[in-house]
Amino acid sequence: MRADKPPVLRPVEPTRKLFHETAERIAAEIISAKLPPGARLPTEQQMAAAMGVSRTVVREAVAALRADGVVTTRQGAGTFVATEIGRRPFRLAVGGLPSIREVLDVMELRQSVEVEAAGLAAARATPALRHEVGKALAAIDAAIERGETAVDEDFAFHRAVAAATNNLQFWAFLDYLGRFIIPRQSIRVAAHQGEGQRAYLEMIQGEHRAIFAAIQSGDPAVAREAMRQHLSNSQARYRASPKTPRAQSTTRFEARNEKDSGSGG
């Protein structure tokens, strides 16, 4: 075979991604109350047929949900939605955000918090705190110059903005979410490769500079708008990806449930 001839076969999708998506779909049924607390889940075979995956994938997905306290199993009786599902603590996946949909969900959550944080930072930040935001901004520039993705530096910038609110809870919230709130750590897109990476990062850095300028000038309204624009732009960039799951139609699992319950239409 010639060295430059493209391979006939392409890598298959990793099983880990498939079981994550399967668990996500089952969880979505629970969150939407189609499967209320205490309800028995369909059998492993039924779920596998409805979602078009193997029973092994369903088994792994259910195991992950059980470990997360979403479902419980009763020997000889099946798997049930946990009765205290509402008390499950909030957390992100340890390995980062496995899908673009989850990145977008977290970015919406971030927007609800960080827009206000930027406004408060502009109104309350001391000169020392403003200086820290500026230092974090410069650190991103340095990372870009080194050809790095600047994930840690980007997170540090957002934490510096949160700290500049003079409200520890904003900083603690971002710290709790962790550096996986920066989507480049969780999702790979073509713009992040080679020369495209630098252009992409410099575009984002321009948005960071607008946020810092508003905080530096003490203008809460402009700071809020700059942060809103930054996070909205980020959402739009990821939404434009052809892999965004939100573009998918109703899943076979959802269609099966509607058919079984007679609520389809």
Secondary structure as UniProt FT lines:
FT   TURN            3..4
FT   HELIX           15..31
FT   TURN            32..33
FT   TURN            37..38
FT   HELIX           44..51
FT   HELIX           55..67
FT   TURN            68..69
FT   STRAND          71..74
FT   TURN            75..77
FT   STRAND          78..81
FT   TURN            83..84
FT   HELIX           85..87
FT   TURN            94..95
FT   HELIX           100..124
FT   HELIX           127..145
FT   TURN            146..147
FT   HELIX           151..163
FT   TURN            164..166
FT   HELIX           168..177
FT   HELIX           179..181
FT   HELIX           183..185
FT   HELIX           190..192
FT   HELIX           195..217
FT   HELIX           220..239
FT   TURN            242..243
FT   HELIX           245..247
FT   HELIX           252..261
//
